Amino acid sequence: MPRTRTTKKLAQRIDLDYFKRPSPLRRWRFLLSVAAPALAILWIAWYGVRSDRRVYSAGGLSSAHAVLTKQCSACHLSNLGFYDKKVIDQKCLDCHDGPVHHKTQTFTPSCATCHTDHRGAIRLAATSDEDCTQCHADLVTRGSSTSLVRNISGFESNHPEFAVLRSERRDPGTIQVNHYLHLQPNLLGPNGSRVQMVCSDCHRSAADSGGRWPYGESKSQGGTPRDLSAAGPKNESGISAPSRAYMAPATFAQTCADCHALQFDKRLTDAVPHDKPEVIHPFVVAKLQAYIAAHPADLRVPRDPSRDLPEKPIPADYRLLTHPQWVAERTAEDEELLWRKTCKQCHTLLLEGGAALPKIAPSNITARYMPHANFDHSQHGLVDCTSCHLAATTSQQSSDVLLPGIATCRACHHAGAEAAESRCFECHTYHDPAQRKPAHSNFSLVDLQSRAD
């Protein structure tokens, strides 16, 4: 007969005292349920005894703020022993000046809006594009007009061409340089040699200008020459001397002197110093006086038939001059060559009526074409100069602006893991460095050392 199975019979098979017998699984579960909270409490208490509040931190601090890891009060306000998550601007301004962005701005975001910490060893200046486009996508300023483009949402999308190229502005420099000619192969160089010039022969950063220049001054020019190439208005661009970011203005002594000798008289081997006419004139007079004193026979000047004028009496075959007369005539001839040819080849000379000597126009060499953007040549050393400054190979006028356009930059700076950084902060700085003032915190070195153990 088949066995009869009822619910009652099945229930009788269940051991109702199973929970009273020990089980390894239940034992470990109980121990862990007690030990885990106990360890957590002990862990928190240990940090409390040491006054170390990192346990409450939302994440690691940026590398710039890492020294403040244990000093929550440096940035956060304390409320009944607990710290507010929000950081007020005054806490940032205790250490950082944070100058205004622009005098016409209508909105100023809080510091923490753009610079959010507790995200690990990040660069706090690496802000998102949204921090910038919240204003610049539809820019509103105080005042009726502005020279700024009002709708920019990203470098790759609708960022305009660089202002200096957009306005087709000409270079204000007055030094005449033909880049095309200087980059030609087999160019006549020092001592009759043939050379092939490259960009770095003339263009180097201030930090790299102390080395040897291949076409720089190789011998003295009658004293210590003063270079007018870097003369003109004082550089207010903020470029520091040891910087490799920007190219220093080329100077005659470093880049030109060995090829472009400033000879002024065939009788003399000396060259005039590269200086103002007020310095050159007495130098020429002194050299001629010394020469004629050593060569008195030259006071007897033969007639030059090529200077005879038609229908004019033919002068005597010889003229006998005094020392002052000879020096005066030779000075006039030599300075005519200097002012009208040698100096004028590169400089703009201003010949004012009645003035004995010309004036040399300031060189006006532009140190930075984009004062509102940052650029670092040293970070682009992998690229050949003419890859970006292609126009230099064909430029024959000094008024040409040889800055690469935005399309050249976008070739490398675009979105993607294998591309160079293209967010706004790569080139632009929010805080105006010209308005920066000294800022001092209240932390001493002892404070930081004693709490960072």
HELIX and SHEET records of a PDB file:
HELIX    1   1 THR A    7  ALA A   11  1                                   5    
HELIX    2   2 TYR A   18  LYS A   20  5                                   3    
HELIX    3   3 PRO A   24  VAL A   49  1                                  26    
HELIX    4   4 ARG A   54  TYR A   56  5                                   3    
HELIX    5   5 ALA A   66  LEU A   68  5                                   3    
HELIX    6   6 CYS A   72  ALA A   74  5                                   3    
HELIX    7   7 ASP A   89  LEU A   93  1                                   5    
HELIX    8   8 CYS A  111  CYS A  114  1                                   4    
HELIX    9   9 ASP A  129  HIS A  136  1                                   8    
HELIX   10  10 ALA A  163  ARG A  166  1                                   4    
HELIX   11  11 HIS A  179  HIS A  182  1                                   4    
HELIX   12  12 PRO A  190  GLY A  192  5                                   3    
HELIX   13  13 CYS A  199  ASP A  201  5                                   3    
HELIX   14  14 ALA A  206  ASP A  208  5                                   3    
HELIX   15  15 PHE A  252  THR A  255  1                                   4    
HELIX   16  16 PRO A  277  ALA A  294  1                                  18    
HELIX   17  17 PRO A  296  LEU A  299  5                                   4    
HELIX   18  18 PRO A  305  ARG A  307  5                                   3    
HELIX   19  19 HIS A  323  LEU A  337  1                                  15    
HELIX   20  20 LEU A  338  THR A  342  3                                   5    
HELIX   21  21 HIS A  377  HIS A  380  5                                   4    
HELIX   22  22 CYS A  385  CYS A  388  1                                   4    
HELIX   23  23 LEU A  390  THR A  393  5                                   4    
HELIX   24  24 ILE A  406  ARG A  410  1                                   5    
HELIX   25  25 CYS A  424  GLU A  426  5                                   3    
HELIX   26  26 PRO A  433  GLN A  435  5                                   3    
HELIX   27  27 LEU A  445  ARG A  451  1                                   7    
SHEET    1   A 2 SER A  78  ASN A  79  0                                        
SHEET    2   A 2 PHE A  82  TYR A  83 -1                                        
SHEET    1   B 2 LEU A 187  LEU A 188  0                                        
SHEET    2   B 2 ARG A 194  VAL A 195 -1                                        
SHEET    1   C 2 ARG A 300  PRO A 302  0                                        
SHEET    2   C 2 TYR A 318  LEU A 320 -1                                        
SHEET    1   D 2 LEU A 349  LEU A 350  0                                        
SHEET    2   D 2 LYS A 359  ILE A 360 -1                                        
END                                                                             
